C-alpha cells in the first residue's frame, strides 16, 4: 500500500513539474510577444505622428498663403477705392 501511494505521489509530482516548466516558458514567450507588440506600436505611432505633422505643416503653409493673398487683395481693393475717391482729374 505504501508503495502504491509513493508511486502515485511521484507520478503526480513528475506530471506537475512539466506544466510548471511549460507555464514558465509560456510566460517568457508572452513577455517577448509583449515586447514585440510595444516596439511595433511605437514604430507605428512614430510614423503616424510624422505623417500628421507633415500634413498639418502643409495645411498651415497653405492657410498662410491664402491669408496673405487675401490681405494683399484687400489692400489693393482699399487702395483702389481710396484712389477713386481722391482722384481729382474729373
DOKE-197606 format. One record per residue: residue in three letters; y, x, z of N, C-alpha, C in turn; residue number from 1. Coordinates in Angstrom, 2 decimals. Each point is the difference from the previous one (the first is absolute). Example, Ala and Ser with C-alpha at 12.3 -4.5 7.8 and 13.67 -1.06 7.14 Angstrom:
2
<pt 'ALA' <-5.69 13.19 7.80> <1.19 -0.89 0.00> <1.20 0.90 0.00> 1>
<pt 'SER' <1.05 -0.35 -0.72> <1.19 0.82 0.06> <1.09 -0.77 0.73> 2>
***
This chain:
90
<pt 'UNK' <-1.19 0.82 0.00> <1.19 -0.82 0.00> <1.27 0.87 0.00> 1>
<pt 'UNK' <-0.01 1.04 0.85> <1.15 0.91 0.04> <0.21 0.67 -1.35> 2>
<pt 'UNK' <-1.08 0.32 -0.66> <0.07 0.66 -1.29> <0.63 -0.94 -1.03> 3>
<pt 'UNK' <-0.35 -1.26 0.05> <0.54 -0.97 -0.95> <1.49 -0.20 0.24> 4>
<pt 'UNK' <0.41 -0.06 1.26> <1.42 -0.18 0.32> <0.78 1.25 -0.41> 5>
<pt 'UNK' <-0.57 1.16 0.28> <0.66 1.25 -0.37> <0.10 0.13 -1.51> 6>
<pt 'UNK' <-1.05 -0.37 -0.71> <0.02 0.04 -1.47> <1.05 -0.96 -0.55> 7>
<pt 'UNK' <0.08 -1.18 0.57> <0.99 -0.98 -0.45> <1.41 0.49 0.27> 8>
<pt 'UNK' <0.20 0.63 1.16> <1.32 0.52 0.34> <0.40 1.13 -0.95> 9>
<pt 'UNK' <-0.92 0.88 -0.30> <0.29 1.09 -0.93> <0.26 -0.53 -1.42> 10>
<pt 'UNK' <-0.77 -0.98 -0.40> <0.18 -0.58 -1.31> <1.37 -0.68 -0.11> 11>
<pt 'UNK' <0.37 -0.76 1.00> <1.31 -0.67 0.00> <1.13 1.03 0.07> 12>
<pt 'UNK' <-0.20 1.05 0.76> <1.01 1.04 0.10> <0.23 0.72 -1.31> 13>
<pt 'UNK' <-1.06 0.28 -0.72> <0.15 0.70 -1.28> <0.57 -0.92 -1.07> 14>
<pt 'UNK' <-0.30 -1.28 0.07> <0.55 -0.95 -0.97> <1.50 -0.18 0.24> 15>
<pt 'UNK' <0.41 -0.02 1.26> <1.42 -0.20 0.28> <0.82 1.25 -0.28> 16>
<pt 'UNK' <-0.63 1.17 -0.05> <0.73 1.24 -0.29> <0.43 0.04 -1.47> 17>
<pt 'UNK' <-0.78 -0.54 -0.89> <0.34 0.01 -1.42> <1.23 -0.86 -0.26> 18>
<pt 'UNK' <0.05 -1.24 0.52> <1.21 -0.79 -0.22> <1.24 0.64 0.64> 19>
<pt 'UNK' <-0.16 0.68 1.13> <1.15 0.64 0.62> <0.57 1.07 -0.93> 20>
<pt 'UNK' <-0.87 0.78 -0.63> <0.45 1.00 -0.96> <0.66 -0.69 -1.20> 21>
<pt 'UNK' <-0.63 -1.09 -0.44> <0.54 -0.73 -1.15> <1.37 -0.58 0.33> 22>
<pt 'UNK' <0.16 -0.48 1.22> <1.31 -0.54 0.41> <1.04 1.11 -0.03> 23>
<pt 'UNK' <-0.37 1.16 0.48> <0.92 1.14 -0.03> <0.38 0.38 -1.43> 24>
<pt 'UNK' <-0.99 -0.01 -0.87> <0.27 0.31 -1.41> <0.88 -1.07 -0.63> 25>
<pt 'UNK' <-0.29 -1.26 0.33> <0.81 -1.10 -0.53> <1.45 0.11 0.46> 26>
<pt 'UNK' <0.18 0.37 1.26> <1.37 0.18 0.51> <0.70 1.15 -0.71> 27>
<pt 'UNK' <-0.73 1.07 -0.25> <0.56 1.14 -0.72> <0.40 -0.41 -1.41> 28>
<pt 'UNK' <-0.90 -0.74 -0.68> <0.30 -0.47 -1.35> <1.21 -0.94 -0.01> 29>
<pt 'UNK' <0.07 -0.86 1.01> <1.14 -0.92 0.09> <1.30 0.77 0.21> 30>
<pt 'UNK' <-0.07 1.05 0.78> <1.19 0.84 0.20> <0.47 0.64 -1.30> 31>
<pt 'UNK' <-0.96 0.49 -0.79> <0.36 0.59 -1.30> <0.57 -1.06 -0.93> 32>
<pt 'UNK' <-0.62 -1.18 -0.01> <0.49 -1.08 -0.86> <1.40 -0.42 0.40> 33>
<pt 'UNK' <0.25 -0.06 1.30> <1.33 -0.36 0.48> <1.02 1.05 -0.41> 34>
<pt 'UNK' <-0.37 1.26 0.14> <0.90 1.08 -0.42> <0.32 -0.07 -1.48> 35>
<pt 'UNK' <-1.03 -0.26 -0.80> <0.21 -0.12 -1.45> <0.90 -1.20 -0.32> 36>
<pt 'UNK' <-0.21 -1.10 0.71> <0.82 -1.19 -0.24> <1.45 0.25 0.37> 37>
<pt 'UNK' <0.23 0.70 1.08> <1.37 0.33 0.42> <0.66 0.88 -1.04> 38>
<pt 'UNK' <-0.73 1.00 -0.49> <0.55 0.91 -1.01> <0.34 -0.77 -1.28> 39>
<pt 'UNK' <-0.92 -0.85 -0.44> <0.23 -0.79 -1.21> <1.19 -0.94 0.20> 40>
<pt 'UNK' <0.07 -0.63 1.16> <1.13 -0.90 0.29> <1.32 0.74 0.00> 41>
<pt 'UNK' <0.00 1.19 0.58> <1.24 0.79 0.04> <0.42 0.41 -1.41> 42>
<pt 'UNK' <-0.96 0.37 -0.84> <0.33 0.38 -1.37> <0.56 -1.19 -0.77> 43>
<pt 'UNK' <-0.60 -1.17 0.17> <0.49 -1.19 -0.69> <1.38 -0.39 0.51> 44>
<pt 'UNK' <0.23 0.14 1.30> <1.31 -0.32 0.56> <1.06 0.95 -0.55> 45>
<pt 'UNK' <-0.33 1.27 -0.08> <0.94 0.99 -0.54> <0.37 -0.33 -1.43> 46>
<pt 'UNK' <-1.02 -0.35 -0.81> <0.28 -0.35 -1.40> <0.85 -1.26 -0.09> 47>
<pt 'UNK' <-0.30 -0.99 0.84> <0.77 -1.25 -0.04> <1.45 0.22 0.42> 48>
<pt 'UNK' <0.20 0.82 1.02> <1.37 0.30 0.45> <0.76 0.74 -1.09> 49>
<pt 'UNK' <-0.65 0.95 -0.63> <0.65 0.77 -1.07> <0.37 -0.92 -1.16> 50>
<pt 'UNK' <-0.92 -0.88 -0.37> <0.26 -0.94 -1.10> <1.14 -0.96 0.37> 51>
<pt 'UNK' <-0.04 -0.50 1.23> <1.06 -0.91 0.44> <1.36 0.68 0.06> 52>
<pt 'UNK' <0.00 1.24 0.45> <1.26 0.76 0.06> <0.56 0.22 -1.40> 53>
<pt 'UNK' <-0.86 0.33 -0.93> <0.45 0.21 -1.38> <0.58 -1.29 -0.58> 54>
<pt 'UNK' <-0.69 -1.12 0.25> <0.49 -1.28 -0.52> <1.33 -0.38 0.63> 55>
<pt 'UNK' <0.12 0.19 1.31> <1.24 -0.38 0.65> <1.15 0.91 -0.41> 56>
<pt 'UNK' <-0.27 1.28 -0.19> <1.03 0.93 -0.48> <0.48 -0.41 -1.38> 57>
<pt 'UNK' <-0.94 -0.36 -0.85> <0.36 -0.45 -1.35> <0.84 -1.28 0.06> 58>
<pt 'UNK' <-0.39 -0.92 0.86> <0.73 -1.25 0.13> <1.42 0.24 0.53> 59>
<pt 'UNK' <0.13 0.92 0.95> <1.33 0.32 0.53> <0.87 0.61 -1.09> 60>
<pt 'UNK' <-0.55 0.92 -0.78> <0.76 0.61 -1.09> <0.42 -1.05 -1.02> 61>
<pt 'UNK' <-0.93 -0.90 -0.33> <0.30 -1.05 -0.96> <1.10 -0.92 0.53> 62>
<pt 'UNK' <-0.11 -0.35 1.28> <1.02 -0.85 0.62> <1.35 0.69 0.06> 63>
<pt 'UNK' <0.00 1.28 0.30> <1.26 0.75 0.06> <0.64 0.07 -1.37> 64>
<pt 'UNK' <-0.80 0.19 -1.03> <0.53 0.05 -1.37> <0.61 -1.35 -0.38> 65>
<pt 'UNK' <-0.72 -1.08 0.31> <0.53 -1.33 -0.32> <1.28 -0.27 0.77> 66>
<pt 'UNK' <0.04 0.39 1.25> <1.19 -0.20 0.82> <1.18 0.79 -0.55> 67>
<pt 'UNK' <-0.26 1.23 -0.38> <1.06 0.84 -0.56> <0.54 -0.62 -1.29> 68>
<pt 'UNK' <-0.91 -0.47 -0.84> <0.42 -0.64 -1.26> <0.82 -1.26 0.28> 69>
<pt 'UNK' <-0.42 -0.78 0.98> <0.73 -1.22 0.33> <1.40 0.32 0.52> 70>
<pt 'UNK' <0.10 1.02 0.83> <1.32 0.40 0.51> <0.87 0.51 -1.14> 71>
<pt 'UNK' <-0.58 0.78 -0.89> <0.74 0.54 -1.14> <0.51 -1.15 -0.89> 72>
<pt 'UNK' <-0.89 -0.95 -0.28> <0.41 -1.15 -0.83> <1.08 -0.82 0.68> 73>
<pt 'UNK' <-0.15 -0.20 1.30> <1.01 -0.73 0.75> <1.34 0.72 0.00> 74>
<pt 'UNK' <-0.05 1.30 0.12> <1.24 0.79 -0.02> <0.68 -0.11 -1.36> 75>
<pt 'UNK' <-0.77 0.07 -1.07> <0.58 -0.12 -1.34> <0.59 -1.40 -0.21> 76>
<pt 'UNK' <-0.70 -1.03 0.47> <0.53 -1.36 -0.14> <1.29 -0.16 0.79> 77>
<pt 'UNK' <0.02 0.56 1.22> <1.21 -0.10 0.81> <1.15 0.78 -0.64> 78>
<pt 'UNK' <-0.30 1.15 -0.54> <1.04 0.80 -0.65> <0.52 -0.72 -1.24> 79>
<pt 'UNK' <-0.89 -0.62 -0.76> <0.43 -0.76 -1.18> <0.86 -1.19 0.41> 80>
<pt 'UNK' <-0.38 -0.67 1.09> <0.77 -1.16 0.46> <1.39 0.43 0.45> 81>
<pt 'UNK' <0.07 1.11 0.71> <1.31 0.51 0.44> <0.82 0.43 -1.20> 82>
<pt 'UNK' <-0.63 0.64 -0.97> <0.71 0.44 -1.20> <0.54 -1.20 -0.78> 83>
<pt 'UNK' <-0.79 -1.07 -0.07> <0.45 -1.20 -0.69> <1.21 -0.62 0.71> 84>
<pt 'UNK' <0.00 0.03 1.30> <1.09 -0.59 0.77> <1.27 0.84 -0.05> 85>
<pt 'UNK' <-0.17 1.28 -0.15> <1.17 0.90 0.02> <0.43 0.43 -1.37> 86>
<pt 'UNK' <-0.63 -0.55 -1.02> <0.36 0.37 -1.36> <1.40 -0.54 -0.32> 87>
<pt 'UNK' <0.91 0.89 -0.30> <1.39 -0.38 -0.26> <0.32 -0.04 -1.50> 88>
<pt 'UNK' <-0.98 0.21 -0.80> <0.25 0.03 -1.44> <0.13 -1.39 -0.59> 89>
<pt 'UNK' <-0.23 -1.07 0.73> <0.08 -1.35 -0.54> <1.38 -0.38 -0.21> 90>
***
